[in-house]
Amino acid sequence: MASFTASSVSLSSAFCSFKQSQASNLRKASVSFSGKSFPSHRLPLPRFRVSCAAKPETVNKVVEIVKKQLALPDDREVCGDSKFQVLGADSLDTVEIVMGLEEEFGICVEEESAQSITTVQEAADLIEELLEKK
């Protein structure tokens, strides 16, 4: 399985490196391991996804609200990657968290968006997106 970044291609235990200008124009790739060659394959056009992480202040507020709604102890580690389900939230808890976020930030989260939130970071990112639209 291959994984692509802006400047390299990594294949399990092998590593191939390209200059960034080459990677952006890359349309075909061929690989050889220990003298064994594999045929070239046409690569799909690259798709880029731009995502911006929420401000640390927003993430911290979301963490506080999540801890409060789930009655988590102060020493419980909660960060952007924390999943609501792992923290013990059920669907009702998630609804209450979203309501707390709406109240704190003065926003309205659509039901469809609310159902897609599974982590603290996703909630913070959605909040920033909604605040930008205001």
N, C-alpha and C positions, 0 to 999 in steps of 0.2 A: 504494500500500500504506500503510495507516495503522499508526501505533504509538501505544499509549496508555500514559500514566503516570498517577500519582495526580492530577495537576492540569492535564494538557494533552493535546491530540491533535495529532499532527504528520503531515502528509500531504506526502510528498516535499518540494517546494519551498514549500509553504504551511504556515502555522502558525496554529492556532486555540487559544485559551486559555480555560479554564473555571476558575471558583473551585472549590476542592476539594469544597465542599458540593454544588455543581452536578454535578460529575463523578461523585460517588457515587450520585446519583439519575438519572443519564443513561440513558435507555432508547431514545431516537431521536436521530439526528444528521443534519443536512443541511449541505452545503458548497456554496459558490459561489466560482468563480474568474473574475476579469475579467468579471463580469456573467453568466457562464454558471452556471446552477443545476443541481444534481444532486438527485434525489429523496431524501427521508428514508428511512432504512433502520432497521429495528428492530435494536438491538444485543443480542447475547447477554448474559445476566447475567454480571457480572464474576466472574472467578475469581482468587483471590489465592493466591499461594504464599509461604509464610514460610520463609525459609532463613537460617540463622545461619552466619556464617563462623567457621571454627575459630580458636582462639587463635593469636597469632603464634608462641608457643613451640612449639605442635604443628606448625605449618607448617615452622618451622625444623628441627625434628627429622626431619620427613619429608624435607626437602631434603637433610639430611646422609645419611640412609639411602639415598636415591636416588642421590646422588653416589657413595657408597661402593659400592653394588651395581653401578652402571654404570661404575665406575672413571673418573669424570669428573675433569678437572683442577680444582684449587681456583679458578682464575680463570673457570671456565665459569659463566655466569649461569643460575641455576635459581631459579624463583619459583613462586608458587601456580598461575599460569596455564600453567606449563610442562607440555607433553604428553609422556608417557613415550615415545611413538613418535618424536616429534621429537628427543628426547634420545638416541635410538638403541636403545631397549628393544624386544626382541621378546617373544613370549608367555612364554618361559622366564624372561627377565629380570623381567617383571612378577610372575610367581609368586614369584621370589626376593625382590623388593621387598616383596611382601605378607607373606612369611614373616619378613623382617627387621622389619617394622612390628609383626607379632604378637608377636615376641620382645621388642622394645623397650617396647611399651606393655602387654604382658600381656593381650592380647585374642585373640579367635578370629574371623576373618573368614570368613563362609560363601563357598563357591565362587561362588555367584550374584552376591554383592556384589563379590567380588574381580574378576570379569570385567567389571564395569561401571566400574571405576576407570580413568580415562584421564589424569587430571592430578594434580599434587601437591595442589592444593586439594581435589579430590574425595576423595583419600586422607585428608587431614587432617580433612575434615568427617565422613567415615565413622568415623574413629577417635574423634572427640569424641562422636559419636552412640553408639557402642558403649561408651565409657567411662561415659556417662550411664546406660546400662542396667544397668551393673554394680552 
